[in-house]
Amino acid sequence: MAANFNRTIRSAADARAMIYALRSRRDKAKPVLVVAQACEAIDERPFRTCDHVLDILSAFFNISGRDLRSHSRCERAVARVRQIGMYVVHVTLGMSMTEVGRAFGRDRSTVAHACHLIEDMREDQDFDRIVQTVETVVRAAFANSGRVRR
């Protein structure tokens, strides 16, 4: 699937079209929002952003969106893809680890662990190319959103 995905997306418009197509056919499971105290307003942008990134990861790695959004422990391969997503959102889109953790239904320390782990794994050239490709697709998808870190 990854090879086909690389040929499909050539521009930011292609990436946005892919997100739109995936959003319309993805699993009906909705992410669980962390409920804040009544006086706090929750900014939904991080949740929407991470939801779009999970759609991209689901298509790129051919993994169920439901598995990626699951709040329980899962197979190592699914967990690794989720960790790549957390890393890419934090590094490429510049979201704080706390925001990423909330949006992924995880703790900030889990996001920190994922970022350190993926950074260490990038020493392998093949793995680095995969992460670079995901970063490129995410940059293209969010190019006009103002969220992409330069």
C-alpha positions as protocol buffer text, in pm:
chain_id: "A"
residue {
  index: 1
  type: MET
  ca { x: 0 y: 0 z: 0 }
}
residue {
  index: 2
  type: ALA
  ca { x: 285 y: 240 z: 83 }
}
residue {
  index: 3
  type: ALA
  ca { x: 420 y: 234 z: -273 }
}
residue {
  index: 4
  type: ASN
  ca { x: 78 y: 314 z: -420 }
}
residue {
  index: 5
  type: PHE
  ca { x: 25 y: 586 z: -163 }
}
residue {
  index: 6
  type: ASN
  ca { x: 353 y: 759 z: -261 }
}
residue {
  index: 7
  type: ARG
  ca { x: 242 y: 775 z: -624 }
}
residue {
  index: 8
  type: THR
  ca { x: -107 y: 897 z: -539 }
}
residue {
  index: 9
  type: ILE
  ca { x: -13 y: 1209 z: -344 }
}
residue {
  index: 10
  type: ARG
  ca { x: 188 y: 1460 z: -541 }
}
residue {
  index: 11
  type: SER
  ca { x: 60 y: 1787 z: -404 }
}
residue {
  index: 12
  type: ALA
  ca { x: -116 y: 1945 z: -111 }
}
residue {
  index: 13
  type: ALA
  ca { x: -444 y: 1920 z: -303 }
}
residue {
  index: 14
  type: ASP
  ca { x: -391 y: 1545 z: -347 }
}
residue {
  index: 15
  type: ALA
  ca { x: -324 y: 1510 z: 28 }
}
residue {
  index: 16
  type: ARG
  ca { x: -637 y: 1705 z: 120 }
}
residue {
  index: 17
  type: ALA
  ca { x: -840 y: 1496 z: -125 }
}
residue {
  index: 18
  type: MET
  ca { x: -704 y: 1180 z: 37 }
}
residue {
  index: 19
  type: ILE
  ca { x: -804 y: 1305 z: 383 }
}
residue {
  index: 20
  type: TYR
  ca { x: -1152 y: 1389 z: 255 }
}
residue {
  index: 21
  type: ALA
  ca { x: -1190 y: 1046 z: 94 }
}
residue {
  index: 22
  type: LEU
  ca { x: -1065 y: 866 z: 403 }
}
residue {
  index: 23
  type: ARG
  ca { x: -1285 y: 1070 z: 635 }
}
residue {
  index: 24
  type: SER
  ca { x: -1594 y: 968 z: 444 }
}
residue {
  index: 25
  type: ARG
  ca { x: -1518 y: 594 z: 456 }
}
residue {
  index: 26
  type: ARG
  ca { x: -1333 y: 547 z: 784 }
}
residue {
  index: 27
  type: ASP
  ca { x: -1465 y: 358 z: 1081 }
}
residue {
  index: 28
  type: LYS
  ca { x: -1752 y: 527 z: 1258 }
}
residue {
  index: 29
  type: ALA
  ca { x: -1564 y: 523 z: 1590 }
}
residue {
  index: 30
  type: LYS
  ca { x: -1526 y: 875 z: 1725 }
}
residue {
  index: 31
  type: PRO
  ca { x: -1227 y: 975 z: 1937 }
}
residue {
  index: 32
  type: VAL
  ca { x: -1299 y: 1007 z: 2304 }
}
residue {
  index: 33
  type: LEU
  ca { x: -1255 y: 1367 z: 2415 }
}
residue {
  index: 34
  type: VAL
  ca { x: -1097 y: 1431 z: 2749 }
}
residue {
  index: 35
  type: VAL
  ca { x: -1352 y: 1621 z: 2953 }
}
residue {
  index: 36
  type: ALA
  ca { x: -1205 y: 1930 z: 3114 }
}
residue {
  index: 37
  type: GLN
  ca { x: -1348 y: 2121 z: 3403 }
}
residue {
  index: 38
  type: ALA
  ca { x: -1658 y: 2321 z: 3317 }
}
residue {
  index: 39
  type: CYS
  ca { x: -1471 y: 2653 z: 3319 }
}
residue {
  index: 40
  type: GLU
  ca { x: -1207 y: 2537 z: 3067 }
}
residue {
  index: 41
  type: ALA
  ca { x: -1273 y: 2556 z: 2698 }
}
residue {
  index: 42
  type: ILE
  ca { x: -1127 y: 2269 z: 2494 }
}
residue {
  index: 43
  type: ASP
  ca { x: -967 y: 2367 z: 2166 }
}
residue {
  index: 44
  type: GLU
  ca { x: -1084 y: 2103 z: 1917 }
}
residue {
  index: 45
  type: ARG
  ca { x: -819 y: 2181 z: 1653 }
}
residue {
  index: 46
  type: PRO
  ca { x: -562 y: 1936 z: 1797 }
}
residue {
  index: 47
  type: PHE
  ca { x: -827 y: 1661 z: 1800 }
}
residue {
  index: 48
  type: ARG
  ca { x: -922 y: 1728 z: 1437 }
}
residue {
  index: 49
  type: THR
  ca { x: -558 y: 1755 z: 1331 }
}
residue {
  index: 50
  type: CYS
  ca { x: -461 y: 1427 z: 1495 }
}
residue {
  index: 51
  type: ASP
  ca { x: -774 y: 1263 z: 1356 }
}
residue {
  index: 52
  type: HIS
  ca { x: -663 y: 1361 z: 1003 }
}
residue {
  index: 53
  type: VAL
  ca { x: -311 y: 1233 z: 1069 }
}
residue {
  index: 54
  type: LEU
  ca { x: -456 y: 901 z: 1190 }
}
residue {
  index: 55
  type: ASP
  ca { x: -650 y: 879 z: 863 }
}
residue {
  index: 56
  type: ILE
  ca { x: -327 y: 933 z: 667 }
}
residue {
  index: 57
  type: LEU
  ca { x: -146 y: 669 z: 875 }
}
residue {
  index: 58
  type: SER
  ca { x: -433 y: 426 z: 832 }
}
residue {
  index: 59
  type: ALA
  ca { x: -413 y: 452 z: 453 }
}
residue {
  index: 60
  type: PHE
  ca { x: -34 y: 462 z: 435 }
}
residue {
  index: 61
  type: PHE
  ca { x: 25 y: 155 z: 654 }
}
residue {
  index: 62
  type: ASN
  ca { x: -301 y: -24 z: 566 }
}
residue {
  index: 63
  type: ILE
  ca { x: -406 y: -48 z: 932 }
}
residue {
  index: 64
  type: SER
  ca { x: -758 y: -7 z: 1058 }
}
residue {
  index: 65
  type: GLY
  ca { x: -840 y: 339 z: 1186 }
}
residue {
  index: 66
  type: ARG
  ca { x: -1027 y: 173 z: 1470 }
}
residue {
  index: 67
  type: ASP
  ca { x: -708 y: -4 z: 1580 }
}
residue {
  index: 68
  type: LEU
  ca { x: -509 y: 318 z: 1565 }
}
residue {
  index: 69
  type: ARG
  ca { x: -772 y: 503 z: 1770 }
}
residue {
  index: 70
  type: SER
  ca { x: -804 y: 226 z: 2028 }
}
residue {
  index: 71
  type: HIS
  ca { x: -733 y: 331 z: 2385 }
}
residue {
  index: 72
  type: SER
  ca { x: -616 y: -13 z: 2492 }
}
residue {
  index: 73
  type: ARG
  ca { x: -291 y: -192 z: 2436 }
}
residue {
  index: 74
  type: CYS
  ca { x: -259 y: -353 z: 2096 }
}
residue {
  index: 75
  type: GLU
  ca { x: -20 y: -529 z: 1861 }
}
residue {
  index: 76
  type: ARG
  ca { x: 331 y: -392 z: 1842 }
}
residue {
  index: 77
  type: ALA
  ca { x: 292 y: -295 z: 1473 }
}
residue {
  index: 78
  type: VAL
  ca { x: -17 y: -87 z: 1545 }
}
residue {
  index: 79
  type: ALA
  ca { x: 147 y: 75 z: 1847 }
}
residue {
  index: 80
  type: ARG
  ca { x: 455 y: 160 z: 1635 }
}
residue {
  index: 81
  type: VAL
  ca { x: 240 y: 330 z: 1369 }
}
residue {
  index: 82
  type: ARG
  ca { x: 61 y: 528 z: 1643 }
}
residue {
  index: 83
  type: GLN
  ca { x: 403 y: 628 z: 1782 }
}
residue {
  index: 84
  type: ILE
  ca { x: 510 y: 747 z: 1436 }
}
residue {
  index: 85
  type: GLY
  ca { x: 192 y: 954 z: 1423 }
}
residue {
  index: 86
  type: MET
  ca { x: 260 y: 1112 z: 1762 }
}
residue {
  index: 87
  type: TYR
  ca { x: 617 y: 1190 z: 1660 }
}
residue {
  index: 88
  type: VAL
  ca { x: 517 y: 1343 z: 1325 }
}
residue {
  index: 89
  type: VAL
  ca { x: 242 y: 1556 z: 1479 }
}
residue {
  index: 90
  type: HIS
  ca { x: 477 y: 1686 z: 1749 }
}
residue {
  index: 91
  type: VAL
  ca { x: 778 y: 1748 z: 1523 }
}
residue {
  index: 92
  type: THR
  ca { x: 618 y: 1845 z: 1193 }
}
residue {
  index: 93
  type: LEU
  ca { x: 310 y: 2030 z: 1313 }
}
residue {
  index: 94
  type: GLY
  ca { x: 469 y: 2172 z: 1628 }
}
residue {
  index: 95
  type: MET
  ca { x: 196 y: 2063 z: 1869 }
}
residue {
  index: 96
  type: SER
  ca { x: 294 y: 2029 z: 2233 }
}
residue {
  index: 97
  type: MET
  ca { x: 327 y: 1682 z: 2380 }
}
residue {
  index: 98
  type: THR
  ca { x: 33 y: 1756 z: 2609 }
}
residue {
  index: 99
  type: GLU
  ca { x: -191 y: 1846 z: 2311 }
}
residue {
  index: 100
  type: VAL
  ca { x: -77 y: 1539 z: 2118 }
}
residue {
  index: 101
  type: GLY
  ca { x: -137 y: 1317 z: 2420 }
}
residue {
  index: 102
  type: ARG
  ca { x: -490 y: 1450 z: 2471 }
}
residue {
  index: 103
  type: ALA
  ca { x: -576 y: 1412 z: 2104 }
}
residue {
  index: 104
  type: PHE
  ca { x: -439 y: 1056 z: 2087 }
}
residue {
  index: 105
  type: GLY
  ca { x: -604 y: 961 z: 2417 }
}
residue {
  index: 106
  type: ARG
  ca { x: -268 y: 913 z: 2583 }
}
residue {
  index: 107
  type: ASP
  ca { x: -56 y: 1080 z: 2849 }
}
residue {
  index: 108
  type: ARG
  ca { x: 214 y: 1341 z: 2775 }
}
residue {
  index: 109
  type: SER
  ca { x: 479 y: 1100 z: 2900 }
}
residue {
  index: 110
  type: THR
  ca { x: 362 y: 840 z: 2647 }
}
residue {
  index: 111
  type: VAL
  ca { x: 410 y: 1095 z: 2369 }
}
residue {
  index: 112
  type: ALA
  ca { x: 758 y: 1180 z: 2502 }
}
residue {
  index: 113
  type: HIS
  ca { x: 846 y: 809 z: 2502 }
}
residue {
  index: 114
  type: ALA
  ca { x: 716 y: 770 z: 2146 }
}
residue {
  index: 115
  type: CYS
  ca { x: 916 y: 1071 z: 2024 }
}
residue {
  index: 116
  type: HIS
  ca { x: 1239 y: 948 z: 2182 }
}
residue {
  index: 117
  type: LEU
  ca { x: 1184 y: 596 z: 2048 }
}
residue {
  index: 118
  type: ILE
  ca { x: 1110 y: 706 z: 1691 }
}
residue {
  index: 119
  type: GLU
  ca { x: 1403 y: 950 z: 1695 }
}
residue {
  index: 120
  type: ASP
  ca { x: 1637 y: 667 z: 1797 }
}
residue {
  index: 121
  type: MET
  ca { x: 1491 y: 432 z: 1536 }
}
residue {
  index: 122
  type: ARG
  ca { x: 1552 y: 687 z: 1259 }
}
residue {
  index: 123
  type: GLU
  ca { x: 1916 y: 583 z: 1258 }
}
residue {
  index: 124
  type: ASP
  ca { x: 1803 y: 292 z: 1039 }
}
residue {
  index: 125
  type: GLN
  ca { x: 1791 y: 432 z: 683 }
}
residue {
  index: 126
  type: ASP
  ca { x: 1486 y: 233 z: 572 }
}
residue {
  index: 127
  type: PHE
  ca { x: 1286 y: 337 z: 877 }
}
residue {
  index: 128
  type: ASP
  ca { x: 1402 y: 698 z: 834 }
}
residue {
  index: 129
  type: ARG
  ca { x: 1273 y: 699 z: 473 }
}
residue {
  index: 130
  type: ILE
  ca { x: 933 y: 577 z: 590 }
}
residue {
  index: 131
  type: VAL
  ca { x: 910 y: 849 z: 856 }
}
residue {
  index: 132
  type: GLN
  ca { x: 1033 y: 1110 z: 607 }
}
residue {
  index: 133
  type: THR
  ca { x: 760 y: 1008 z: 364 }
}
residue {
  index: 134
  type: VAL
  ca { x: 494 y: 1035 z: 634 }
}
residue {
  index: 135
  type: GLU
  ca { x: 631 y: 1378 z: 732 }
}
residue {
  index: 136
  type: THR
  ca { x: 617 y: 1491 z: 369 }
}
residue {
  index: 137
  type: VAL
  ca { x: 256 y: 1376 z: 329 }
}
residue {
  index: 138
  type: VAL
  ca { x: 152 y: 1544 z: 655 }
}
residue {
  index: 139
  type: ARG
  ca { x: 329 y: 1867 z: 554 }
}
residue {
  index: 140
  type: ALA
  ca { x: 147 y: 1861 z: 220 }
}
residue {
  index: 141
  type: ALA
  ca { x: -187 y: 1788 z: 384 }
}
residue {
  index: 142
  type: PHE
  ca { x: -153 y: 2075 z: 632 }
}
residue {
  index: 143
  type: ALA
  ca { x: 43 y: 2321 z: 416 }
}
residue {
  index: 144
  type: ASN
  ca { x: -232 y: 2584 z: 412 }
}
residue {
  index: 145
  type: SER
  ca { x: -343 y: 2536 z: 772 }
}
residue {
  index: 146
  type: GLY
  ca { x: -64 y: 2743 z: 927 }
}
residue {
  index: 147
  type: ARG
  ca { x: 26 y: 2452 z: 1158 }
}
residue {
  index: 148
  type: VAL
  ca { x: 332 y: 2322 z: 970 }
}
residue {
  index: 149
  type: ARG
  ca { x: 661 y: 2390 z: 1145 }
}
residue {
  index: 150
  type: ARG
  ca { x: 929 y: 2524 z: 911 }
}
